[in-house]
Amino acid sequence: MLIPVAAIGHILDLKMHERIMQNDASFKQWIGGALALISMGAPAYINSKQTHT
């Protein structure tokens, strides 16, 4: 089960590496948007998991 998952991860990693090396503007916009969503969503998620006593 682990081998197919690892293979998929490696294939996706190689494709992402190609896009980074091409200096593709749309790839940078996609990554920037994903990082912005993560950075805005992480504090809200962390705060929702804290218990108030």
ABEGO torsion letter per residue (X at the ends): XAAAAAAAAAAAAAAAAAAAAAGBAAAAAAAAAAAAAAAAAAAAAAAAABBBX
